[in-house]
Amino acid sequence: MAKSMTKHPVPIADTLKQAWQDLRADHPHMRIRDAAATLGVSEAELLATDCGNRVTRLQEDWPALLSAVGTLGPVMALTRNAFAVHEKTGPYEDLLSCEHSTLISGHNIDLCLRTGVWHSGFAVMEETHIGPRRSLQFFDTTGDAMHKIYLTEYSHADRYQGMIDIFRADDQSPHLELPTDGAKPALDALASSQDLPERWRRLLLADTTEATLIGRIAASALRELMGQLSGLLLPIQILVSNGGAMQLHDGPIEKLKITGPWFNVLDQGFNLHLNEMAMAGADIVRLTYQQRDLTGLLVRDQNQQTILTIAGQFDEADGESTLWRDLLLALPDIARV
């Protein structure tokens, strides 16, 4: 049975576009995600109102389009959920299709993109105080952003427009149809997928019933841990995911900064922004994987949903970093369970 779709006729799309313009006039620095929430629509629906101007709707051939991103050179990959933003800069070099996902790796880039649940994609040009900013943005059936790719000063900007011309969709109308029964896809099933590479399954298992909860820490203890990791330059793995994308940092962290409610990692090639106000704490979990004990940290929101996952670096011969495990278990005020 075909899914029913929400339809915004052109006059309604025009009204929405005008409402967004009025909102930006009053709040020029408001992000589109916040504007969409204020106007009671999805980010994708709001973005679509500018099709034919600064926005181009793209064909839904996601693997081919992502493969073409590799010709652009270093770009900035952004994956976020409600309370964390994960940004990595590098080239999209190696692409592998895996069930309904597309795995991408490159220097400083490691992505598992669930392209099977993506619904729409757009090429976007935004005017900023430093000039135009160009991006590719992908959304699920609810209109929420799954993954965004931004050109950097090191990207081959001259190849960008040619790629957009190739993948431009025939429909450039200013309204977007979304399934009325659009649901958030779960990540749980991926952890047991034998087609998924080992490193992704290992990370995902930390957030399943395979893992045992051994303790909880408060937000203040997470700050202390991140400070220790920064001081030691100890390689770790930081994973941020949503229903349609998982993005991994594998390496040390160094420059930390608090800005209002946001805890930030601001390193060359990697930025992380964590909304501490949304944190309820973090769970320390342990699991056995291929006869080795692994220890992970799951940062949770007020609804006990995982905001991000932190793990120690893993070596096939030696297993998990013992220094990572020792630092984690030595944190003060761990609530043992």
Residue, then its C-alpha position, 0 to 999 in steps of 0.5 A: m500500500a502506498k504511503s499517504m503524503t502531506k501536500h503543501p500546495v504552492p500558495i501554502a508554500d509561498t505563505l510558509k516562505q514569507a513567514w520564514q522571511d519575516l522570522r529571519a528579519d526579526h531574528p537574523h541569526m536564527r538557525i533553520r532548525d530553530a526556525a522550523a520548530t518555531l513555525g511548526v514545520s520540518e526543516a526539510e519543508l522549510l528549506a524546500t520553499d526556496c527551491g528554484n532560488r538558492v536551493t536545488r532538489l536532488q535526485e534520490d540516487w544517494p550512493a551515486l551522489l555520495s560517490a560524486v562527493g569524492t571528487l570535491g576533495p576535503v569537505m566538512a561532514l556534519t551529523r547531529n541529533a537533538f543535543a549533539v553536533h559532530e563535524k569532521t573535515g576530510p575527503y569522501e574517498d572510499l564508498l561501500s554499499c552495505e544492506h540499506s547503508t552506505l559506508i564512507s571513509g577517507h582521511n579523517i572521515d568515517l561514516c555509516l549513512r543509512t541511505g535506505v531511510w533518506h527521503s529527500g536531499f537538497a543542494v543549498m547556497e547560503e549567504t554569510h558574512i564571509g561569502p557564500r556557503r554551499s552544502l548538500q543536505f539530506f533528510d528522513t521521512t519526517g523532514d529531520a536532517m540526517h546528514k549535511i556536507y559543507l564545502t570548505e576552503y580546500s574543496h574543489a568548488d568548481r566541480y560542485q555546480g557540475m555535480i548539482d547539474i547532474f543530480r538535479a531533480d526534475d521537480q523544483s517546486p517549493h513544496l515538499e511531500l512527506p509521508t504522514d506516517g513517517a517514523k523514526p528508524a531504529l538503529d538497534a537492528l544494525a548491531s546484529s547485521q553481519d554485513l556491517p563491518e566489525r568496528w561499527r557493530r562493536l560500537l553499536l553493541a554498547d547501546t544494546t541489551e548485549a551491554t551491562l550497566i556498571g555505573r553512572i556519572a554526572a555531567s561534571a564527571l564527564r567534563e573531568l574525563m574529557g579534560q583528562l583525555s585532552g591532557l593525555l592526548l589519548p586516542i578515543q572514539i566518539l560516535v554521534s548518530n541519528g536515525g539515518a547517519m552515524q559519524l565517528h571520530d577516532g583519535p585524540i581530542e585537545k582543545l575544549k571550550i564551554t560556551g553557554p550550555w554547550f561543551n565543545v571540542l574545537d580541534q583541527g578537522f574535528n568539532l563536537h558540540l554537546n548541549e550539557m543542559a540536556m544531559a541527565g548523566a552518562d552510563i558506564v557499560r561493559l560488554t564482551y565482544q570476541q572474548r574481550d571485555l569492552t567498556g563504553l560511556l553512553v551520554r544520555d538525555q532526560n528521556q534516557q536516549t543516547i546523545l553520544t557514545i565514547a569508547g576507548q581505542f581498540d586494537e585487534a591484537d591487544g583489545e581495548s585501551t587499558l588506560w581508557r578503562d582505568l581513567l573511566l573507572a577511576l572517576p569520582d562519584i560513580a554511582r555503582v549499579 
